[in-house]
Amino acid sequence: MKIWDISRTLSKGFAEWPGDEPFHYRLTREITKGQNVNLGAITMSVHNGTHADARFHFDREGESIDKAPLDIYLGRATVVDLAQAFLRSKEKHLIITEDLKPYAEDIAATSRLLVKTCRWSDSTIFPNQIPVIAADVPAWLQKNGVKLLGLDLPSMDEIDSKSLQNHHALARAGIAIVESLDLSEVSPGIYNLASLPVKIAGGDGAPVRAILWRD
């Protein structure tokens, strides 16, 4: 069974959201210094690397990540590859329903959608601009039974967005959010997905180790 690891690697050089807590790992005990184990500690934002957003992230009344139903993050998923469409046009900045309609049958059958844009290829450099979903996409996804949307980008909204309108629209549509995937080695099609968020009490989000596989 082949497994595709679609998680970004957390490391010292990982580009955090501007102004957010960077990722840092250090050894607090080291075998080379005479101690019996290596023991590591980390500091980071829960939105570093591949992660799930909780509704509490953008809604003070929203549920925290430890309350999120796990079945949403585990099951069949459709990968849609829009990389060529974005490569052909540097002016293309929206993921629109017309991009997704050719795959509607698979999307409806799996209820989880992962969109590959390849617009963030270097995790050490935070992008100035990213593609985002068009305003009518959440309603279209809801109509097609989607309950999870994942992107290979650090946000569902523009980098400078203050209203986070896409986050709110997806929440109203009952769609969970996974961001900062690495889909660079994944071909389009139907897979099995596991992207379980770490159980953090009161968390506004959590890191995930996201993988795809086929039976």
Secondary structure, DSSP 8 states (H G I E B T S, - for coil): --EEE-B----TT----TTS---EEEEEE-GGGT-SS-EEEEE--TTSSSEEE-GGGT-TTS--GGGS-GGGGEEEEEEEE-HHHHHH-TT--EE-HHHHGGGHHHHHHHSEEEEE------TTS--S---EE-TTHHHHHHHTT--EEEESSS-SS-TT-SS-HHHHHHHHTT-EEEESB--TT--SEEEEEE--B---TT-SEEEB--EEE--
